[in-house]
Amino acid sequence: MEHQIKGERIFDLSDKTSPDITPGRYKQLADLIRHFKPKTILETGTARGFSALCMSKAINDLKINGKII
């Protein structure tokens, strides 16, 4: 499942070579965001930023007025 922002490929959830985020982990993050509807998410960042991109996508898809810092 490939996602794009402004026409650029940002990540591919079916890519098995990226240990950062799996489709199951993406669903967990999206479910947490759907449940809690956070206004602010603090992303500490320990890898390549895929989690932040997934959370950003979930916030946009769910039309939540939130931000990631």
C-alpha positions, 0 to 999 in steps of 0.5 A, spaced: 500 500 500 503 506 497 501 513 500 503 519 496 503 526 499 503 532 493 505 526 488 511 524 491 512 516 494 513 517 501 512 510 503 510 503 501 507 499 507 508 492 503 515 493 503 518 487 507 525 490 507 523 496 512 522 494 519 520 501 521 512 500 520 508 494 518 501 494 516 499 491 522 503 497 526 500 502 521 493 499 523 495 500 531 497 507 530 491 509 526 486 505 531 489 509 537 489 516 533 481 514 531 480 512 539 483 518 542 483 523 537 489 527 539 490 534 538 498 534 539 502 528 538 509 528 540 514 524 536 520 522 539 523 519 532 528 513 533 528 511 526 526 514 519 520 517 520 515 512 518 511 512 524 510 520 524 508 519 516 503 514 518 500 518 524 500 524 519 496 520 514 491 517 519 490 524 522 488 527 515 484 521 513 480 522 520 480 529 519 482 530 526 485 537 527 491 535 530 499 536 529 505 532 530 511 535 533 
